[in-house]
Amino acid sequence: MSQVEKTREYSTGGGLSASNYNDDRDEIINGVNSINNSQIDSDADIAESKLSFGGTSGQYPASDGDGTLTWGTITSNRGFSWGVTGSLSISDELGMKYPVPQNMTAIKLWAFTDSGTCSIRIQKDTTNMATLDVTNTMGSTTSFSSSGLTAGQVLTLDITAVASGVGVYVVLEATEV
């Protein structure tokens, strides 16, 4: 849009035709309706409540770097955590049983021990989805036999092998689908 400019002069007693009136009005209406970002001063002090970003729920306004507004999607990660203290032994379904609250994708399994080693398994319902050999140094894997989690499934931790293991701490990281 260019700046609105005065195109005619009217004077007292002069005639005003409907055509001139309509042309002037249309120029103003078209000018106002075509305002874009480059025409608004950076110090315009427009209240955020007056702006409509046009996105949908779960999105946020972002810029692609050249000043063009785009819509980014909010992705939320969750962590399902287990902690077993003391001397470890082979056992199934240790600690919390986590119901999966919505469809998700497992992206990483993290774990470490206080000392010694153990092997762990994460199951969804009764299906093995990940295993990891754990030491006293933080370890992780992104290898899953099946990374999809369905709302309503139950996640459990099993210890499948132990060598002088004491304390194991596990986090399964998942992201919304």
C-alpha positions, 0 to 999 in steps of 0.5 A: 500500500502506498500512502493515502494522498489527497487527490482532489480539493473541495471548496465551499460552494463547489460541487461534490459529485457522487463519483468523486465522493465514492472514489475518495472513500474507496481510496481510504478504505482500500488503503486501510485494508491493505496495511502491512507490517512494513508500514507500521512503525516499530515504535507504534506501541500496539497492545498485544491484545489487539493483535491476532496471530491467526494460529491454532491451538498448539502453535506459536508465532515464529519468524523464518529470519526475514521478518515473515511470520510463520507458525511453529508447532509446540512439541511437549516431551515427557519423562517417565522415571523410575528409581530403585535404591539399595542392592539390586536383584533380578525382578519385574515391574519395579517401582511405578507403573505408568499409564501412558496418558496420550499417544506418544513416541519414545525417543530416548532411554537414560539410566545409571547406577550408584555402583556396579552394573545391571541390565534393564528392560522397559515394557509397554503392557507385556511387550518389550520396547527397550533394553539397556546395560547400565553402569555408574556412568549415565548411559542412554539408547535411542534404539527401541523395538517399538517406539510407539506408545498408545494412550492407556498402555502401562509402562514398567521397569524390569531388571534382567541381570545384575553384577553387584548393582546398587541403585538404578535410576531410569528415565524414558523420554517420550514426545507427543505424537 
